């Protein structure tokens, strides 16, 4: 829906749901909404970092997809995640999944 209407209210609904029940799936969805269809809004990538990090925290940094979201924030124009942070995240991913191409691309 956020792709269709590009309205910030989509994100507001997710924040409301997170107030009731915080979980990694809702944080991941909030990250996706801010970093994809609403990325043209100033500060969206920066705000998405919070949700990406909370999703990682809620999964004890054991979910590769959640960690990959942080790597994505290294390649956005604002480069929200530094190269040094991205390398550290990529190394964590490779411990979980030694064949992960996203992590390998970050390191090499």
LINNORUR-V844897 format. One record per residue. N is the residue number from 1. RES is the residue in three letters. SS is DSSP state (h for helix, s for strand, l for the rest). PSI is psi in degrees with one decimal (999 if undefined). BURIAL is I if it has 16 or more other C-alpha atoms within 10 Angstrom, else O. Layout:
BEGIN
n:N res:RES ss:SS psi:PSI burial:BURIAL
n:N res:RES ss:SS psi:PSI burial:BURIAL
END
This chain:
BEGIN
n:1 res:UNK ss:l psi:-38.3 burial:O
n:2 res:UNK ss:h psi:-31.0 burial:O
n:3 res:UNK ss:h psi:-34.7 burial:O
n:4 res:UNK ss:h psi:-43.9 burial:O
n:5 res:UNK ss:h psi:-11.0 burial:O
n:6 res:UNK ss:l psi:40.3 burial:I
n:7 res:UNK ss:l psi:136.4 burial:O
n:8 res:UNK ss:l psi:-18.9 burial:O
n:9 res:UNK ss:h psi:-26.4 burial:O
n:10 res:UNK ss:h psi:-44.0 burial:I
n:11 res:UNK ss:h psi:-40.1 burial:I
n:12 res:UNK ss:h psi:-38.2 burial:O
n:13 res:UNK ss:h psi:-40.8 burial:O
n:14 res:UNK ss:h psi:-40.9 burial:O
n:15 res:UNK ss:h psi:-42.4 burial:I
n:16 res:UNK ss:h psi:-45.4 burial:O
n:17 res:UNK ss:h psi:-37.5 burial:O
n:18 res:UNK ss:h psi:-30.8 burial:I
n:19 res:UNK ss:h psi:-31.7 burial:O
n:20 res:UNK ss:h psi:-47.2 burial:O
n:21 res:UNK ss:l psi:105.4 burial:O
n:22 res:UNK ss:l psi:122.6 burial:O
n:23 res:UNK ss:l psi:165.9 burial:I
n:24 res:UNK ss:h psi:-31.7 burial:I
n:25 res:UNK ss:h psi:-41.5 burial:O
n:26 res:UNK ss:h psi:-39.0 burial:I
n:27 res:UNK ss:h psi:-39.2 burial:I
n:28 res:UNK ss:h psi:-42.4 burial:I
n:29 res:UNK ss:h psi:-41.3 burial:I
n:30 res:UNK ss:h psi:-41.2 burial:I
n:31 res:UNK ss:h psi:-48.1 burial:I
n:32 res:UNK ss:h psi:-43.7 burial:I
n:33 res:UNK ss:h psi:-43.1 burial:I
n:34 res:UNK ss:h psi:-35.6 burial:I
n:35 res:UNK ss:h psi:-5.6 burial:I
n:36 res:UNK ss:l psi:-87.8 burial:I
n:37 res:UNK ss:l psi:-25.0 burial:I
n:38 res:UNK ss:l psi:13.4 burial:I
n:39 res:UNK ss:l psi:-19.8 burial:I
n:40 res:UNK ss:l psi:-11.9 burial:O
n:41 res:UNK ss:l psi:130.3 burial:O
n:42 res:UNK ss:l psi:129.8 burial:O
n:43 res:UNK ss:l psi:-1.1 burial:O
n:44 res:UNK ss:h psi:-45.2 burial:I
n:45 res:UNK ss:h psi:-42.5 burial:I
n:46 res:UNK ss:h psi:-43.1 burial:I
n:47 res:UNK ss:h psi:-32.9 burial:I
n:48 res:UNK ss:h psi:-25.2 burial:I
n:49 res:UNK ss:h psi:-42.6 burial:I
n:50 res:UNK ss:h psi:-47.5 burial:O
n:51 res:UNK ss:h psi:-38.7 burial:I
n:52 res:UNK ss:h psi:-43.8 burial:I
n:53 res:UNK ss:h psi:-40.3 burial:I
n:54 res:UNK ss:h psi:-38.8 burial:I
n:55 res:UNK ss:h psi:-40.1 burial:I
n:56 res:UNK ss:h psi:-46.4 burial:I
n:57 res:UNK ss:h psi:-42.5 burial:I
n:58 res:UNK ss:h psi:-18.4 burial:I
n:59 res:UNK ss:l psi:13.4 burial:I
n:60 res:UNK ss:l psi:36.9 burial:O
n:61 res:UNK ss:l psi:32.9 burial:I
n:62 res:UNK ss:l psi:2.0 burial:O
n:63 res:UNK ss:l psi:113.0 burial:I
n:64 res:UNK ss:h psi:-42.8 burial:I
n:65 res:UNK ss:h psi:-39.3 burial:O
n:66 res:UNK ss:h psi:-39.8 burial:I
n:67 res:UNK ss:h psi:-37.3 burial:I
n:68 res:UNK ss:h psi:-31.4 burial:I
n:69 res:UNK ss:h psi:-39.4 burial:I
n:70 res:UNK ss:h psi:-39.2 burial:I
n:71 res:UNK ss:h psi:-35.8 burial:I
n:72 res:UNK ss:h psi:-37.5 burial:I
n:73 res:UNK ss:h psi:-3.9 burial:I
n:74 res:UNK ss:h psi:-21.6 burial:I
n:75 res:UNK ss:h psi:-0.9 burial:O
n:76 res:UNK ss:l psi:158.4 burial:O
n:77 res:UNK ss:l psi:-35.1 burial:O
n:78 res:UNK ss:l psi:-11.4 burial:O
n:79 res:UNK ss:l psi:64.6 burial:O
n:80 res:UNK ss:l psi:-36.8 burial:I
n:81 res:UNK ss:l psi:126.6 burial:I
n:82 res:UNK ss:l psi:163.2 burial:O
n:83 res:UNK ss:h psi:-39.8 burial:O
n:84 res:UNK ss:h psi:-44.8 burial:O
n:85 res:UNK ss:h psi:-41.2 burial:O
n:86 res:UNK ss:h psi:-40.6 burial:I
n:87 res:UNK ss:h psi:-41.7 burial:I
n:88 res:UNK ss:h psi:-42.0 burial:O
n:89 res:UNK ss:h psi:-42.6 burial:I
n:90 res:UNK ss:h psi:-39.8 burial:I
n:91 res:UNK ss:h psi:-39.8 burial:I
n:92 res:UNK ss:h psi:-40.8 burial:I
n:93 res:UNK ss:h psi:-43.0 burial:I
n:94 res:UNK ss:h psi:-24.9 burial:I
n:95 res:UNK ss:h psi:-39.9 burial:O
n:96 res:UNK ss:h psi:-36.2 burial:O
n:97 res:UNK ss:l psi:90.4 burial:O
n:98 res:UNK ss:l psi:-14.6 burial:O
n:99 res:UNK ss:l psi:5.0 burial:O
n:100 res:UNK ss:l psi:115.8 burial:O
n:101 res:UNK ss:h psi:-34.3 burial:O
n:102 res:UNK ss:h psi:-46.0 burial:O
n:103 res:UNK ss:h psi:-42.6 burial:I
n:104 res:UNK ss:h psi:-42.8 burial:O
n:105 res:UNK ss:h psi:-34.2 burial:O
n:106 res:UNK ss:h psi:-37.5 burial:I
n:107 res:UNK ss:h psi:-26.6 burial:O
n:108 res:UNK ss:l psi:999 burial:O
END
